[in-house]
Amino acid sequence: MFDVVAIADFIPERRSHEAFPNAKPYASAEALIADPNVEMVIVSTFNSMHAPVARMALKGGKHVLCEKPFGFTTADVDSMIAEAKAAGKVLQPFQQRRFEEDFQKVRSIIRSGILGKISYIQICWDGFGRRWDWQTSRQYGGGQLYNNMPHLVDHAMELFGDGEPKVQCMVASSLSIGPAEDEVHLTLTGKDKPIIRAELMATNPYARERWCVCGTNGGLHGGTKKLEWKYVDWSKMPKRVVDMTPLEGRVYCSEKLEWTTDSWEPVTAADAGAGAKPAPGPTKQLYLSLYDAIRKGTPQLITAEAVRRRIAVLEQCYKLNNIPFPEGAIL
Ligand SMILES: NC(=O)c1ccc[n+]([C@@H]2O[C@H](COP(=O)([O-])OP(=O)(O)OC[C@H]3O[C@@H](n4cnc5c(N)ncnc54)[C@H](O)[C@@H]3O)[C@@H](O)[C@H]2O)c1
């Protein structure tokens, strides 16, 4: 559905690839954008250059698929949206993890209401390891807030729903060789909303599970390979009222709960023989939706306007932690 007709990179060896023998090599994004054969540009440069290069490509009359981060500030996003509107071109944020099966399952279970009113959601991306590349430096806008947090924030905001959250955020540079943060603790709160925590650790060799969801009927836990949830039906339990008499035998309140349990595992290629078909991967789903948007004018599944709300959260995280925005960001 897509032909790679040109590649631009500062590094000469990266301007060609055996999979795309006919792709024209270019030394700069400007030169690639000037190529009339190029219909759509995938911006996967250093973080700080995403918005400037995307704007340049839109101005040059190209559709744009822009990697995360989708700019550093809402002003960055607004400027890209304005260029896309002026050019009449599709502007697609690369937010492919929205299509991840575990996330989609978690969202559908929460929306089904079986867990009751959701009180708390925890999303963890833990690991143990050092980095020493540009993603640890401030120069190109490195650091986990705009590196991997866009994925967690995308999931968190999707589960937060409408309205703007109150943002609290603490960061640390623990193992990173450069000065940029490699650990993030983000909390989103709002009226009648669950407390949502999104945490990313570089110093946890005993990684926590990706998902923990708590609700008034039960809870869910798990990760990409398996989710489990269980819930009670309160209507089948005795009615309780506040009883001020100290409990007999000095025991605490206790009652036997009847749990309904369920679980989910992704359909794998090995299941295909049994007739079950694995879902196309997240990246493929993003490209399929982008193809339809460009060729058939179908509404985009993930819009620039929706991702703007995620960037608003990340922008606040930078401000709360007094982190300087990289050169090129519109403030
Ligand atoms: N969506 C995802 O899951 C996902 C996964 C990995 C990386 N990314 C994003 O993709 C981007 C690239 O990451 P990477 O790991 O491939 O980094 P990388 O350093 O390996 O590659 C970046 C390349 O861009 C080139 N470059 C940078 N600015 C340029 C410009 N203005 N013109 C031409 N070439 C330029 C560099 O020379 C380098 O070869 C990052 O912004 C990262 O956040 C997204």
The ligand as an SDF file (V2000), in Angstrom:
LIG
                    3D

 44 48  0  0  0  0  0  0  0  0999 V2000
    6.3260    5.1790   17.8490 N   0  0  0  0  0  0  0  0  0  0  0  0
    7.2600    4.4120   18.3930 C   0  0  0  0  0  0  0  0  0  0  0  0
    6.9640    3.4020   19.0350 O   0  0  0  0  0  0  0  0  0  0  0  0
    8.7100    4.7660   18.2060 C   0  0  0  0  0  0  0  0  0  0  0  0
    9.6930    3.7880   18.3660 C   0  0  0  0  0  0  0  0  0  0  0  0
   11.0250    4.1520   18.1690 C   0  0  0  0  0  0  0  0  0  0  0  0
   11.3530    5.4630   17.8640 C   0  0  0  0  0  0  0  0  0  0  0  0
   10.3720    6.3960   17.7480 N   0  0  0  0  0  0  0  0  0  0  0  0
   10.7150    7.8170   17.4340 C   0  0  0  0  0  0  0  0  0  0  0  0
   11.3770    7.8750   16.1820 O   0  0  0  0  0  0  0  0  0  0  0  0
   12.3610    8.9050   16.1980 C   0  0  0  0  0  0  0  0  0  0  0  0
   13.6880    8.3190   15.7300 C   0  0  0  0  0  0  0  0  0  0  0  0
   14.1080    7.3540   16.6790 O   0  0  0  0  0  0  0  0  0  0  0  0
   15.2830    6.3370   16.3770 P   0  0  0  0  0  0  0  0  0  0  0  0
   15.3780    5.4100   17.5060 O   0  0  0  0  0  0  0  0  0  0  0  0
   15.1110    5.7950   14.9920 O   0  0  0  0  0  0  0  0  0  0  0  0
   16.5330    7.3480   16.4270 O   0  0  0  0  0  0  0  0  0  0  0  0
   17.8990    7.3050   15.6250 P   0  0  0  0  0  0  0  0  0  0  0  0
   18.8250    8.2880   16.2670 O   0  0  0  0  0  0  0  0  0  0  0  0
   18.3770    5.9180   15.4150 O   0  0  0  0  0  0  0  0  0  0  0  0
   17.4860    7.8660   14.1780 O   0  0  0  0  0  0  0  0  0  0  0  0
   17.1900    9.2020   13.9420 C   0  0  0  0  0  0  0  0  0  0  0  0
   17.7830    9.5090   12.5680 C   0  0  0  0  0  0  0  0  0  0  0  0
   17.2480   10.7540   12.1240 O   0  0  0  0  0  0  0  0  0  0  0  0
   18.3030   11.4420   11.4520 C   0  0  0  0  0  0  0  0  0  0  0  0
   17.8930   12.8470   11.5050 N   0  0  0  0  0  0  0  0  0  0  0  0
   17.5960   13.5450   12.6220 C   0  0  0  0  0  0  0  0  0  0  0  0
   17.1570   14.7620   12.2830 N   0  0  0  0  0  0  0  0  0  0  0  0
   17.1580   14.8220   10.9290 C   0  0  0  0  0  0  0  0  0  0  0  0
   16.8100   15.8210    9.9640 C   0  0  0  0  0  0  0  0  0  0  0  0
   16.3450   16.9970   10.3490 N   0  0  0  0  0  0  0  0  0  0  0  0
   16.9520   15.5300    8.6570 N   0  0  0  0  0  0  0  0  0  0  0  0
   17.4190   14.3140    8.2690 C   0  0  0  0  0  0  0  0  0  0  0  0
   17.7650   13.3310    9.1280 N   0  0  0  0  0  0  0  0  0  0  0  0
   17.6340   13.6030   10.4250 C   0  0  0  0  0  0  0  0  0  0  0  0
   19.5550   11.0980   12.2370 C   0  0  0  0  0  0  0  0  0  0  0  0
   20.7130   11.2660   11.4520 O   0  0  0  0  0  0  0  0  0  0  0  0
   19.3070    9.6330   12.5830 C   0  0  0  0  0  0  0  0  0  0  0  0
   19.8410    8.7640   11.6160 O   0  0  0  0  0  0  0  0  0  0  0  0
   12.4080    9.4440   17.6280 C   0  0  0  0  0  0  0  0  0  0  0  0
   11.7560   10.6780   17.6880 O   0  0  0  0  0  0  0  0  0  0  0  0
   11.6640    8.4000   18.4510 C   0  0  0  0  0  0  0  0  0  0  0  0
   10.9430    9.0030   19.5200 O   0  0  0  0  0  0  0  0  0  0  0  0
    9.0650    6.0600   17.8910 C   0  0  0  0  0  0  0  0  0  0  0  0
  1  2  1  0
  2  3  2  0
  2  4  1  0
  4  5  1  0
  4 44  2  0
  5  6  2  0
  6  7  1  0
  7  8  2  0
  8  9  1  0
  8 44  1  0
  9 10  1  0
  9 42  1  0
 10 11  1  0
 11 12  1  0
 11 40  1  0
 12 13  1  0
 13 14  1  0
 14 15  2  0
 14 16  1  0
 14 17  1  0
 17 18  1  0
 18 19  2  0
 18 20  1  0
 18 21  1  0
 21 22  1  0
 22 23  1  0
 23 24  1  0
 23 38  1  0
 24 25  1  0
 25 26  1  0
 25 36  1  0
 26 27  1  0
 26 35  1  0
 27 28  2  0
 28 29  1  0
 29 30  1  0
 29 35  2  0
 30 31  1  0
 30 32  2  0
 32 33  1  0
 33 34  2  0
 34 35  1  0
 36 37  1  0
 36 38  1  0
 38 39  1  0
 40 41  1  0
 40 42  1  0
 42 43  1  0
M  CHG  2   8   1  16  -1
M  END
$$$$
